[in-house]
Amino acid sequence: MTAHTKMLASFAAELRFDDIPASSVKAAKACVQDNVAACIFGATTPWTKIVIDYAQKIGIGGTSTILGAKGPKVHAALAALANGASSHAFEMDSVRMPSTGIHPGASAVPPAMAIAEEIDASGKDVITAFVAGMEVMTRVGLATHHTSETKGFHAPGLTGTIGSTAVAGNLLGLDEKQMANALGIAGSLCSGLMEFTRAGNGAMVKRLHIGRACENGVMAGKLAAEGFEGPDTVLEGEFGYMNAFAIDPDLSEISKNLGTVWHTDTIGYKRCALHGGAQGPVQALEELRIEGGFSPDEIEAITYGTSIKICSNHNIQEPVDLVGVQFGLPFAIAMSAYVDVTDPYQVYQTDPFDEKIRALSRRTTIEVDEETKKPGRAWWCRLDVELKGGKKHQKIIPWFRGSPKSPMSQEEQDRKFRLATANEDEIARDELLTRIKDLENQPDMAALLG
């Protein structure tokens, strides 16, 4: 049996800043910028405020910052919990493309910043730890073929725990054996169930899955640093991660091209505060309206060609809450015709019972497009729009804007940051953005956060 866990542990423990290619350093910095914005906005939501209140009560006495929140600093694990939940609070955080069931920023940035602030680590240290976590959790996700959710597990709650542990272990200076123990501990901390997609209630827990993944990574790393042990076959063993959480996994993906192919370069970003599956059709409708010059009220019907997974989990035409607004793709597409969905505050204020949007949502259908069944085509989007006069328009979006193959411009990234942090002091916000762009030269988190 190949020692996959030990191989990842060795990589994560030994990675140093000078090992990382310039493209991945740039990608890591962009992801930190994106996630800090998502986290600060997420801290304003009612569900995240509950988590923040808990973290401040339980974690008091620490030195780590909860972003976007007033109140005391807390211990690193609780800051990671709160910031992880904030990052994933409003469908704004980054993804990996093609999808592997990971959320890079929300899973790796909170533990990195929390521990770095506690131990006075530098910006270079944060970048290195982020890349270690991203590389580890991506390979774990690839090995599962993104099948964990078919078994009822919310994938980021699993992969995020493994990734955040690699982040923590790298920052804490764990050696290979300690890192293997940390990953072994993390395997027993992985959690997150998909029932929130079926129950029609309780969707707040989705945000907690990544918060707990971040917290668990800090705990696993710190326990291993003190000598606590976990199985060093946790990924490949008979009763390990792959056999518990995946269907027909391919373990060779774990170590394939490790250290030569950098998955940090595969991070994708959302322009809109909506589920990832909405990014393509929203962009398509926006472009068709510009090209065709038609208004929302002229639209008779919309058809979105997408993947089986999207059709199964996101065909919500009449949502009853904000989660449904962002998760239900017919409604999200219809909403984008009337609302600037790149502004999270406008999405947050949208009424799920708005009859104008609901009427168009009821005329918006989603169907399986055969193209999405091809390898690497899960994000493929075909949007057909029929106008009331009978005229038809079609737009194909192979990769939405924000994906590695169709990246957002720096101006678009900065606009997203400023929209998400609109309630912050403008001067302080812009200074923070400038420092994040210079992350590798920040001596510590106190300097970064100001």
TORKOL-4160 file (C-alpha; in steps of 0.2 Angstrom, whole numbers, padded with zeros to 4 digits, m for minus):
450
<pt num="1" X="0000" Y="0000" Z="0000"/>
<pt num="2" X="0007" Y="0017" Z="m0005"/>
<pt num="3" X="0010" Y="0029" Z="0009"/>
<pt num="4" X="0000" Y="0043" Z="0002"/>
<pt num="5" X="m0003" Y="0051" Z="0019"/>
<pt num="6" X="0015" Y="0052" Z="0023"/>
<pt num="7" X="0019" Y="0059" Z="0006"/>
<pt num="8" X="0007" Y="0073" Z="0008"/>
<pt num="9" X="0014" Y="0076" Z="0026"/>
<pt num="10" X="0032" Y="0077" Z="0020"/>
<pt num="11" X="0027" Y="0090" Z="0006"/>
<pt num="12" X="0016" Y="0100" Z="0018"/>
<pt num="13" X="0030" Y="0100" Z="0031"/>
<pt num="14" X="0044" Y="0104" Z="0020"/>
<pt num="15" X="0037" Y="0117" Z="0009"/>
<pt num="16" X="0045" Y="0134" Z="0009"/>
<pt num="17" X="0042" Y="0151" Z="0001"/>
<pt num="18" X="0056" Y="0149" Z="m0011"/>
<pt num="19" X="0049" Y="0133" Z="m0018"/>
<pt num="20" X="0033" Y="0141" Z="m0024"/>
<pt num="21" X="0032" Y="0147" Z="m0042"/>
<pt num="22" X="0029" Y="0165" Z="m0045"/>
<pt num="23" X="0012" Y="0161" Z="m0053"/>
<pt num="24" X="0006" Y="0152" Z="m0037"/>
<pt num="25" X="0012" Y="0166" Z="m0026"/>
<pt num="26" X="0002" Y="0178" Z="m0036"/>
<pt num="27" X="m0013" Y="0166" Z="m0035"/>
<pt num="28" X="m0011" Y="0165" Z="m0016"/>
<pt num="29" X="m0011" Y="0184" Z="m0014"/>
<pt num="30" X="m0027" Y="0186" Z="m0025"/>
<pt num="31" X="m0036" Y="0172" Z="m0015"/>
<pt num="32" X="m0031" Y="0181" Z="0002"/>
<pt num="33" X="m0038" Y="0197" Z="m0005"/>
<pt num="34" X="m0054" Y="0189" Z="m0011"/>
<pt num="35" X="m0057" Y="0179" Z="0005"/>
<pt num="36" X="m0054" Y="0194" Z="0017"/>
<pt num="37" X="m0067" Y="0203" Z="0007"/>
<pt num="38" X="m0079" Y="0189" Z="0008"/>
<pt num="39" X="m0075" Y="0187" Z="0027"/>
<pt num="40" X="m0078" Y="0205" Z="0031"/>
<pt num="41" X="m0095" Y="0205" Z="0022"/>
<pt num="42" X="m0100" Y="0188" Z="0030"/>
<pt num="43" X="m0097" Y="0195" Z="0047"/>
<pt num="44" X="m0112" Y="0206" Z="0044"/>
<pt num="45" X="m0124" Y="0192" Z="0042"/>
<pt num="46" X="m0136" Y="0187" Z="0056"/>
<pt num="47" X="m0130" Y="0169" Z="0056"/>
<pt num="48" X="m0112" Y="0173" Z="0056"/>
<pt num="49" X="m0115" Y="0185" Z="0071"/>
<pt num="50" X="m0121" Y="0170" Z="0081"/>
<pt num="51" X="m0104" Y="0161" Z="0078"/>
<pt num="52" X="m0094" Y="0177" Z="0081"/>
<pt num="53" X="m0103" Y="0179" Z="0098"/>
<pt num="54" X="m0099" Y="0161" Z="0102"/>
<pt num="55" X="m0081" Y="0163" Z="0097"/>
<pt num="56" X="m0079" Y="0179" Z="0107"/>
<pt num="57" X="m0086" Y="0171" Z="0123"/>
<pt num="58" X="m0076" Y="0154" Z="0122"/>
<pt num="59" X="m0060" Y="0161" Z="0114"/>
<pt num="60" X="m0057" Y="0176" Z="0125"/>
<pt num="61" X="m0039" Y="0179" Z="0130"/>
<pt num="62" X="m0031" Y="0175" Z="0113"/>
<pt num="63" X="m0022" Y="0186" Z="0101"/>
<pt num="64" X="m0031" Y="0182" Z="0084"/>
<pt num="65" X="m0043" Y="0194" Z="0075"/>
<pt num="66" X="m0060" Y="0191" Z="0070"/>
<pt num="67" X="m0062" Y="0201" Z="0054"/>
<pt num="68" X="m0076" Y="0213" Z="0052"/>
<pt num="69" X="m0081" Y="0211" Z="0070"/>
<pt num="70" X="m0079" Y="0223" Z="0085"/>
<pt num="71" X="m0074" Y="0215" Z="0101"/>
<pt num="72" X="m0060" Y="0206" Z="0109"/>
<pt num="73" X="m0047" Y="0195" Z="0100"/>
<pt num="74" X="m0048" Y="0177" Z="0103"/>
<pt num="75" X="m0038" Y="0161" Z="0103"/>
<pt num="76" X="m0032" Y="0155" Z="0085"/>
<pt num="77" X="m0044" Y="0140" Z="0084"/>
<pt num="78" X="m0059" Y="0151" Z="0088"/>
<pt num="79" X="m0054" Y="0165" Z="0076"/>
<pt num="80" X="m0052" Y="0152" Z="0062"/>
<pt num="81" X="m0070" Y="0145" Z="0066"/>
<pt num="82" X="m0077" Y="0163" Z="0065"/>
<pt num="83" X="m0068" Y="0168" Z="0050"/>
<pt num="84" X="m0071" Y="0152" Z="0041"/>
<pt num="85" X="m0089" Y="0153" Z="0044"/>
<pt num="86" X="m0089" Y="0172" Z="0039"/>
<pt num="87" X="m0079" Y="0167" Z="0023"/>
<pt num="88" X="m0093" Y="0155" Z="0017"/>
<pt num="89" X="m0107" Y="0165" Z="0024"/>
<pt num="90" X="m0114" Y="0173" Z="0008"/>
<pt num="91" X="m0108" Y="0162" Z="m0007"/>
<pt num="92" X="m0094" Y="0174" Z="m0011"/>
<pt num="93" X="m0079" Y="0163" Z="m0007"/>
<pt num="94" X="m0067" Y="0155" Z="m0020"/>
<pt num="95" X="m0068" Y="0138" Z="m0028"/>
<pt num="96" X="m0057" Y="0126" Z="m0037"/>
<pt num="97" X="m0059" Y="0124" Z="m0056"/>
<pt num="98" X="m0063" Y="0111" Z="m0062"/>
<pt num="99" X="m0072" Y="0107" Z="m0046"/>
<pt num="100" X="m0065" Y="0095" Z="m0033"/>
<pt num="101" X="m0076" Y="0099" Z="m0018"/>
<pt num="102" X="m0065" Y="0112" Z="m0010"/>
<pt num="103" X="m0066" Y="0131" Z="m0006"/>
<pt num="104" X="m0048" Y="0137" Z="m0006"/>
<pt num="105" X="m0050" Y="0154" Z="0002"/>
<pt num="106" X="m0063" Y="0149" Z="0015"/>
<pt num="107" X="m0053" Y="0134" Z="0020"/>
<pt num="108" X="m0035" Y="0140" Z="0020"/>
<pt num="109" X="m0035" Y="0159" Z="0023"/>
<pt num="110" X="m0044" Y="0159" Z="0041"/>
<pt num="111" X="m0032" Y="0146" Z="0049"/>
<pt num="112" X="m0017" Y="0154" Z="0041"/>
<pt num="113" X="m0021" Y="0172" Z="0047"/>
<pt num="114" X="m0026" Y="0166" Z="0064"/>
<pt num="115" X="m0011" Y="0156" Z="0068"/>
<pt num="116" X="0001" Y="0169" Z="0060"/>
<pt num="117" X="m0006" Y="0182" Z="0071"/>
<pt num="118" X="m0004" Y="0171" Z="0086"/>
<pt num="119" X="0015" Y="0167" Z="0082"/>
<pt num="120" X="0020" Y="0183" Z="0073"/>
<pt num="121" X="0023" Y="0174" Z="0057"/>
<pt num="122" X="0026" Y="0184" Z="0041"/>
<pt num="123" X="0016" Y="0187" Z="0025"/>
<pt num="124" X="0028" Y="0175" Z="0016"/>
<pt num="125" X="0024" Y="0162" Z="0030"/>
<pt num="126" X="0005" Y="0165" Z="0027"/>
<pt num="127" X="0008" Y="0162" Z="0008"/>
<pt num="128" X="0018" Y="0147" Z="0010"/>
<pt num="129" X="0005" Y="0139" Z="0022"/>
<pt num="130" X="m0009" Y="0143" Z="0011"/>
<pt num="131" X="m0001" Y="0135" Z="m0004"/>
<pt num="132" X="0003" Y="0119" Z="0007"/>
<pt num="133" X="m0015" Y="0118" Z="0012"/>
<pt num="134" X="m0022" Y="0121" Z="m0006"/>
<pt num="135" X="m0010" Y="0108" Z="m0014"/>
<pt num="136" X="m0015" Y="0095" Z="m0001"/>
<pt num="137" X="m0033" Y="0097" Z="m0001"/>
<pt num="138" X="m0035" Y="0098" Z="m0019"/>
<pt num="139" X="m0026" Y="0082" Z="m0021"/>
<pt num="140" X="m0038" Y="0074" Z="m0009"/>
<pt num="141" X="m0053" Y="0081" Z="m0018"/>
<pt num="142" X="m0046" Y="0075" Z="m0035"/>
<pt num="143" X="m0044" Y="0057" Z="m0028"/>
<pt num="144" X="m0062" Y="0057" Z="m0022"/>
<pt num="145" X="m0069" Y="0062" Z="m0040"/>
<pt num="146" X="m0080" Y="0074" Z="m0030"/>
<pt num="147" X="m0091" Y="0059" Z="m0025"/>
<pt num="148" X="m0092" Y="0063" Z="m0006"/>
<pt num="149" X="m0108" Y="0073" Z="m0009"/>
<pt num="150" X="m0116" Y="0059" Z="m0017"/>
<pt num="151" X="m0114" Y="0049" Z="m0001"/>
<pt num="152" X="m0122" Y="0064" Z="0009"/>
<pt num="153" X="m0106" Y="0073" Z="0015"/>
<pt num="154" X="m0103" Y="0091" Z="0011"/>
<pt num="155" X="m0086" Y="0090" Z="0003"/>
<pt num="156" X="m0078" Y="0106" Z="0010"/>
<pt num="157" X="m0081" Y="0101" Z="0027"/>
<pt num="158" X="m0070" Y="0086" Z="0023"/>
<pt num="159" X="m0057" Y="0093" Z="0012"/>
<pt num="160" X="m0056" Y="0109" Z="0021"/>
<pt num="161" X="m0052" Y="0100" Z="0037"/>
<pt num="162" X="m0037" Y="0091" Z="0028"/>
<pt num="163" X="m0032" Y="0107" Z="0020"/>
<pt num="164" X="m0033" Y="0118" Z="0035"/>
<pt num="165" X="m0022" Y="0105" Z="0045"/>
<pt num="166" X="m0009" Y="0106" Z="0032"/>
<pt num="167" X="m0009" Y="0125" Z="0034"/>
<pt num="168" X="m0008" Y="0125" Z="0052"/>
<pt num="169" X="0006" Y="0112" Z="0052"/>
<pt num="170" X="0016" Y="0121" Z="0040"/>
<pt num="171" X="0015" Y="0137" Z="0050"/>
<pt num="172" X="0018" Y="0128" Z="0067"/>
<pt num="173" X="0034" Y="0120" Z="0060"/>
<pt num="174" X="0029" Y="0102" Z="0061"/>
<pt num="175" X="0041" Y="0089" Z="0055"/>
<pt num="176" X="0035" Y="0075" Z="0043"/>
<pt num="177" X="0030" Y="0063" Z="0057"/>
<pt num="178" X="0021" Y="0077" Z="0066"/>
<pt num="179" X="0012" Y="0082" Z="0050"/>
<pt num="180" X="0007" Y="0064" Z="0047"/>
<pt num="181" X="0000" Y="0063" Z="0065"/>
<pt num="182" X="m0010" Y="0080" Z="0062"/>
<pt num="183" X="m0018" Y="0073" Z="0046"/>
<pt num="184" X="m0022" Y="0057" Z="0055"/>
<pt num="185" X="m0031" Y="0067" Z="0068"/>
<pt num="186" X="m0039" Y="0078" Z="0055"/>
<pt num="187" X="m0047" Y="0063" Z="0047"/>
<pt num="188" X="m0057" Y="0059" Z="0062"/>
<pt num="189" X="m0063" Y="0078" Z="0063"/>
<pt num="190" X="m0070" Y="0079" Z="0045"/>
<pt num="191" X="m0088" Y="0082" Z="0045"/>
<pt num="192" X="m0103" Y="0090" Z="0036"/>
<pt num="193" X="m0119" Y="0083" Z="0030"/>
<pt num="194" X="m0129" Y="0088" Z="0015"/>
<pt num="195" X="m0146" Y="0087" Z="0023"/>
<pt num="196" X="m0148" Y="0105" Z="0022"/>
<pt num="197" X="m0151" Y="0104" Z="0004"/>
<pt num="198" X="m0166" Y="0093" Z="0006"/>
<pt num="199" X="m0174" Y="0098" Z="0023"/>
<pt num="200" X="m0180" Y="0115" Z="0017"/>
<pt num="201" X="m0173" Y="0122" Z="0033"/>
<pt num="202" X="m0157" Y="0123" Z="0043"/>
<pt num="203" X="m0146" Y="0130" Z="0029"/>
<pt num="204" X="m0136" Y="0140" Z="0042"/>
<pt num="205" X="m0126" Y="0124" Z="0046"/>
<pt num="206" X="m0119" Y="0125" Z="0028"/>
<pt num="207" X="m0108" Y="0140" Z="0034"/>
<pt num="208" X="m0103" Y="0131" Z="0049"/>
<pt num="209" X="m0095" Y="0116" Z="0040"/>
<pt num="210" X="m0081" Y="0127" Z="0034"/>
<pt num="211" X="m0079" Y="0136" Z="0050"/>
<pt num="212" X="m0077" Y="0120" Z="0059"/>
<pt num="213" X="m0065" Y="0114" Z="0046"/>
<pt num="214" X="m0054" Y="0129" Z="0049"/>
<pt num="215" X="m0055" Y="0127" Z="0068"/>
<pt num="216" X="m0052" Y="0108" Z="0067"/>
<pt num="217" X="m0036" Y="0111" Z="0057"/>
<pt num="218" X="m0029" Y="0122" Z="0070"/>
<pt num="219" X="m0033" Y="0110" Z="0084"/>
<pt num="220" X="m0026" Y="0095" Z="0074"/>
<pt num="221" X="m0010" Y="0105" Z="0071"/>
<pt num="222" X="m0008" Y="0110" Z="0089"/>
<pt num="223" X="m0011" Y="0093" Z="0096"/>
<pt num="224" X="0001" Y="0085" Z="0084"/>
<pt num="225" X="0014" Y="0098" Z="0089"/>
<pt num="226" X="0012" Y="0092" Z="0107"/>
<pt num="227" X="0014" Y="0074" Z="0103"/>
<pt num="228" X="m0004" Y="0068" Z="0100"/>
<pt num="229" X="m0005" Y="0055" Z="0087"/>
<pt num="230" X="m0016" Y="0050" Z="0073"/>
<pt num="231" X="m0015" Y="0036" Z="0060"/>
<pt num="232" X="m0002" Y="0039" Z="0047"/>
<pt num="233" X="m0013" Y="0029" Z="0034"/>
<pt num="234" X="m0028" Y="0040" Z="0037"/>
<pt num="235" X="m0031" Y="0043" Z="0018"/>
<pt num="236" X="m0027" Y="0026" Z="0011"/>
<pt num="237" X="m0031" Y="0014" Z="0025"/>
<pt num="238" X="m0045" Y="0002" Z="0025"/>
<pt num="239" X="m0056" Y="0012" Z="0036"/>
<pt num="240" X="m0048" Y="0029" Z="0031"/>
<pt num="241" X="m0054" Y="0045" Z="0022"/>
<pt num="242" X="m0056" Y="0038" Z="0005"/>
<pt num="243" X="m0066" Y="0022" Z="0009"/>
<pt num="244" X="m0077" Y="0032" Z="0021"/>
<pt num="245" X="m0080" Y="0047" Z="0011"/>
<pt num="246" X="m0078" Y="0043" Z="m0008"/>
<pt num="247" X="m0085" Y="0031" Z="m0021"/>
<pt num="248" X="m0072" Y="0022" Z="m0031"/>
<pt num="249" X="m0058" Y="0034" Z="m0027"/>
<pt num="250" X="m0041" Y="0036" Z="m0037"/>
<pt num="251" X="m0028" Y="0037" Z="m0024"/>
<pt num="252" X="m0014" Y="0040" Z="m0037"/>
<pt num="253" X="m0021" Y="0058" Z="m0038"/>
<pt num="254" X="m0015" Y="0061" Z="m0021"/>
<pt num="255" X="0004" Y="0061" Z="m0026"/>
<pt num="256" X="0003" Y="0064" Z="m0045"/>
<pt num="257" X="0015" Y="0077" Z="m0050"/>
<pt num="258" X="0017" Y="0083" Z="m0032"/>
<pt num="259" X="0028" Y="0098" Z="m0031"/>
<pt num="260" X="0029" Y="0100" Z="m0050"/>
<pt num="261" X="0011" Y="0104" Z="m0054"/>
<pt num="262" X="0003" Y="0118" Z="m0044"/>
<pt num="263" X="m0015" Y="0117" Z="m0041"/>
<pt num="264" X="m0015" Y="0134" Z="m0032"/>
<pt num="265" X="m0015" Y="0141" Z="m0050"/>
<pt num="266" X="m0033" Y="0133" Z="m0052"/>
<pt num="267" X="m0042" Y="0144" Z="m0040"/>
<pt num="268" X="m0058" Y="0153" Z="m0047"/>
<pt num="269" X="m0067" Y="0168" Z="m0041"/>
<pt num="270" X="m0086" Y="0173" Z="m0040"/>
<pt num="271" X="m0090" Y="0190" Z="m0047"/>
<pt num="272" X="m0108" Y="0188" Z="m0040"/>
<pt num="273" X="m0114" Y="0183" Z="m0023"/>
<pt num="274" X="m0122" Y="0168" Z="m0029"/>
<pt num="275" X="m0119" Y="0149" Z="m0030"/>
<pt num="276" X="m0105" Y="0144" Z="m0042"/>
<pt num="277" X="m0117" Y="0137" Z="m0054"/>
<pt num="278" X="m0126" Y="0154" Z="m0056"/>
<pt num="279" X="m0110" Y="0163" Z="m0062"/>
<pt num="280" X="m0110" Y="0157" Z="m0080"/>
<pt num="281" X="m0129" Y="0160" Z="m0084"/>
<pt num="282" X="m0129" Y="0177" Z="m0075"/>
<pt num="283" X="m0114" Y="0182" Z="m0086"/>
<pt num="284" X="m0122" Y="0175" Z="m0101"/>
<pt num="285" X="m0138" Y="0184" Z="m0098"/>
<pt num="286" X="m0129" Y="0200" Z="m0095"/>
<pt num="287" X="m0119" Y="0199" Z="m0111"/>
<pt num="288" X="m0135" Y="0194" Z="m0121"/>
<pt num="289" X="m0144" Y="0209" Z="m0114"/>
<pt num="290" X="m0129" Y="0221" Z="m0120"/>
<pt num="291" X="m0128" Y="0213" Z="m0137"/>
<pt num="292" X="m0147" Y="0212" Z="m0140"/>
<pt num="293" X="m0152" Y="0228" Z="m0131"/>
<pt num="294" X="m0168" Y="0220" Z="m0123"/>
<pt num="295" X="m0175" Y="0223" Z="m0106"/>
<pt num="296" X="m0180" Y="0210" Z="m0092"/>
<pt num="297" X="m0199" Y="0213" Z="m0096"/>
<pt num="298" X="m0196" Y="0208" Z="m0114"/>
<pt num="299" X="m0190" Y="0190" Z="m0109"/>
<pt num="300" X="m0203" Y="0176" Z="m0112"/>
<pt num="301" X="m0193" Y="0162" Z="m0106"/>
<pt num="302" X="m0175" Y="0157" Z="m0101"/>
<pt num="303" X="m0167" Y="0139" Z="m0102"/>
<pt num="304" X="m0151" Y="0135" Z="m0094"/>
<pt num="305" X="m0141" Y="0120" Z="m0100"/>
<pt num="306" X="m0130" Y="0114" Z="m0086"/>
<pt num="307" X="m0124" Y="0098" Z="m0076"/>
<pt num="308" X="m0134" Y="0084" Z="m0069"/>
<pt num="309" X="m0128" Y="0090" Z="m0051"/>
<pt num="310" X="m0134" Y="0107" Z="m0054"/>
<pt num="311" X="m0151" Y="0101" Z="m0060"/>
<pt num="312" X="m0153" Y="0089" Z="m0045"/>
<pt num="313" X="m0148" Y="0102" Z="m0032"/>
<pt num="314" X="m0152" Y="0119" Z="m0038"/>
<pt num="315" X="m0169" Y="0119" Z="m0047"/>
<pt num="316" X="m0178" Y="0131" Z="m0035"/>
<pt num="317" X="m0190" Y="0143" Z="m0044"/>
<pt num="318" X="m0199" Y="0150" Z="m0029"/>
<pt num="319" X="m0187" Y="0151" Z="m0014"/>
<pt num="320" X="m0193" Y="0155" Z="0003"/>
<pt num="321" X="m0177" Y="0162" Z="0011"/>
<pt num="322" X="m0160" Y="0170" Z="0007"/>
<pt num="323" X="m0151" Y="0154" Z="0005"/>
<pt num="324" X="m0164" Y="0149" Z="m0008"/>
<pt num="325" X="m0161" Y="0166" Z="m0017"/>
<pt num="326" X="m0143" Y="0162" Z="m0019"/>
<pt num="327" X="m0144" Y="0143" Z="m0021"/>
<pt num="328" X="m0160" Y="0142" Z="m0033"/>
<pt num="329" X="m0153" Y="0145" Z="m0050"/>
<pt num="330" X="m0169" Y="0149" Z="m0059"/>
<pt num="331" X="m0172" Y="0163" Z="m0046"/>
<pt num="332" X="m0154" Y="0169" Z="m0046"/>
<pt num="333" X="m0154" Y="0170" Z="m0065"/>
<pt num="334" X="m0171" Y="0180" Z="m0065"/>
<pt num="335" X="m0165" Y="0191" Z="m0051"/>
<pt num="336" X="m0149" Y="0196" Z="m0061"/>
<pt num="337" X="m0160" Y="0204" Z="m0074"/>
<pt num="338" X="m0167" Y="0216" Z="m0061"/>
<pt num="339" X="m0153" Y="0217" Z="m0048"/>
<pt num="340" X="m0134" Y="0220" Z="m0048"/>
<pt num="341" X="m0129" Y="0203" Z="m0041"/>
<pt num="342" X="m0111" Y="0208" Z="m0041"/>
<pt num="343" X="m0115" Y="0219" Z="m0026"/>
<pt num="344" X="m0118" Y="0208" Z="m0011"/>
<pt num="345" X="m0128" Y="0221" Z="m0002"/>
<pt num="346" X="m0141" Y="0221" Z="m0016"/>
<pt num="347" X="m0142" Y="0202" Z="m0016"/>
<pt num="348" X="m0144" Y="0202" Z="0003"/>
<pt num="349" X="m0159" Y="0215" Z="0002"/>
<pt num="350" X="m0168" Y="0205" Z="m0012"/>
<pt num="351" X="m0185" Y="0199" Z="m0007"/>
<pt num="352" X="m0187" Y="0180" Z="m0011"/>
<pt num="353" X="m0206" Y="0184" Z="m0014"/>
<pt num="354" X="m0203" Y="0198" Z="m0026"/>
<pt num="355" X="m0217" Y="0194" Z="m0039"/>
<pt num="356" X="m0208" Y="0202" Z="m0054"/>
<pt num="357" X="m0193" Y="0191" Z="m0051"/>
<pt num="358" X="m0203" Y="0176" Z="m0046"/>
<pt num="359" X="m0213" Y="0177" Z="m0062"/>
<pt num="360" X="m0197" Y="0177" Z="m0073"/>
<pt num="361" X="m0190" Y="0163" Z="m0062"/>
<pt num="362" X="m0206" Y="0152" Z="m0066"/>
<pt num="363" X="m0202" Y="0154" Z="m0084"/>
<pt num="364" X="m0184" Y="0149" Z="m0081"/>
<pt num="365" X="m0180" Y="0131" Z="m0083"/>
<pt num="366" X="m0164" Y="0121" Z="m0081"/>
<pt num="367" X="m0159" Y="0105" Z="m0091"/>
<pt num="368" X="m0144" Y="0094" Z="m0093"/>
<pt num="369" X="m0132" Y="0099" Z="m0107"/>
<pt num="370" X="m0123" Y="0084" Z="m0113"/>
<pt num="371" X="m0107" Y="0094" Z="m0114"/>
<pt num="372" X="m0106" Y="0095" Z="m0095"/>
<pt num="373" X="m0104" Y="0076" Z="m0095"/>
<pt num="374" X="m0087" Y="0078" Z="m0103"/>
<pt num="375" X="m0071" Y="0078" Z="m0092"/>
<pt num="376" X="m0067" Y="0096" Z="m0086"/>
<pt num="377" X="m0084" Y="0103" Z="m0092"/>
<pt num="378" X="m0094" Y="0104" Z="m0076"/>
<pt num="379" X="m0095" Y="0123" Z="m0077"/>
<pt num="380" X="m0100" Y="0123" Z="m0095"/>
<pt num="381" X="m0115" Y="0135" Z="m0098"/>
<pt num="382" X="m0128" Y="0136" Z="m0112"/>
<pt num="383" X="m0141" Y="0150" Z="m0110"/>
<pt num="384" X="m0156" Y="0151" Z="m0122"/>
<pt num="385" X="m0167" Y="0167" Z="m0120"/>
<pt num="386" X="m0183" Y="0169" Z="m0130"/>
<pt num="387" X="m0191" Y="0186" Z="m0131"/>
<pt num="388" X="m0210" Y="0189" Z="m0131"/>
<pt num="389" X="m0209" Y="0194" Z="m0149"/>
<pt num="390" X="m0202" Y="0176" Z="m0153"/>
<pt num="391" X="m0184" Y="0181" Z="m0156"/>
<pt num="392" X="m0171" Y="0169" Z="m0148"/>
<pt num="393" X="m0154" Y="0172" Z="m0142"/>
<pt num="394" X="m0141" Y="0160" Z="m0136"/>
<pt num="395" X="m0124" Y="0162" Z="m0127"/>
<pt num="396" X="m0111" Y="0148" Z="m0122"/>
<pt num="397" X="m0100" Y="0151" Z="m0108"/>
<pt num="398" X="m0087" Y="0137" Z="m0106"/>
<pt num="399" X="m0078" Y="0146" Z="m0091"/>
<pt num="400" X="m0086" Y="0160" Z="m0082"/>
<pt num="401" X="m0077" Y="0176" Z="m0079"/>
<pt num="402" X="m0067" Y="0173" Z="m0063"/>
<pt num="403" X="m0061" Y="0156" Z="m0068"/>
<pt num="404" X="m0043" Y="0153" Z="m0072"/>
<pt num="405" X="m0046" Y="0152" Z="m0090"/>
<pt num="406" X="m0056" Y="0168" Z="m0090"/>
<pt num="407" X="m0049" Y="0178" Z="m0076"/>
<pt num="408" X="m0056" Y="0193" Z="m0068"/>
<pt num="409" X="m0046" Y="0209" Z="m0071"/>
<pt num="410" X="m0037" Y="0217" Z="m0056"/>
<pt num="411" X="m0050" Y="0231" Z="m0057"/>
<pt num="412" X="m0064" Y="0218" Z="m0056"/>
<pt num="413" X="m0056" Y="0210" Z="m0041"/>
<pt num="414" X="m0053" Y="0227" Z="m0032"/>
<pt num="415" X="m0071" Y="0232" Z="m0036"/>
<pt num="416" X="m0077" Y="0216" Z="m0027"/>
<pt num="417" X="m0066" Y="0220" Z="m0012"/>
<pt num="418" X="m0073" Y="0237" Z="m0011"/>
<pt num="419" X="m0091" Y="0232" Z="m0013"/>
<pt num="420" X="m0090" Y="0219" Z="0000"/>
<pt num="421" X="m0081" Y="0231" Z="0013"/>
<pt num="422" X="m0092" Y="0246" Z="0009"/>
<pt num="423" X="m0097" Y="0248" Z="0027"/>
<pt num="424" X="m0079" Y="0249" Z="0033"/>
<pt num="425" X="m0070" Y="0266" Z="0034"/>
<pt num="426" X="m0064" Y="0270" Z="0016"/>
<pt num="427" X="m0047" Y="0275" Z="0020"/>
<pt num="428" X="m0043" Y="0260" Z="0031"/>
<pt num="429" X="m0051" Y="0248" Z="0019"/>
<pt num="430" X="m0040" Y="0255" Z="0004"/>
<pt num="431" X="m0025" Y="0254" Z="0015"/>
<pt num="432" X="m0029" Y="0236" Z="0020"/>
<pt num="433" X="m0031" Y="0232" Z="0001"/>
<pt num="434" X="m0014" Y="0239" Z="m0003"/>
<pt num="435" X="m0005" Y="0229" Z="0011"/>
<pt num="436" X="m0013" Y="0213" Z="0005"/>
<pt num="437" X="m0007" Y="0216" Z="m0013"/>
<pt num="438" X="0011" Y="0217" Z="m0004"/>
<pt num="439" X="0008" Y="0202" Z="0007"/>
<pt num="440" X="0025" Y="0194" Z="0004"/>
<pt num="441" X="0033" Y="0210" Z="0012"/>
<pt num="442" X="0022" Y="0211" Z="0027"/>
<pt num="443" X="0033" Y="0207" Z="0043"/>
<pt num="444" X="0018" Y="0200" Z="0053"/>
<pt num="445" X="m0001" Y="0201" Z="0054"/>
<pt num="446" X="m0001" Y="0216" Z="0065"/>
<pt num="447" X="0007" Y="0225" Z="0050"/>
<pt num="448" X="m0005" Y="0218" Z="0038"/>
<pt num="449" X="m0021" Y="0221" Z="0048"/>
<pt num="450" X="m0015" Y="0238" Z="0054"/>
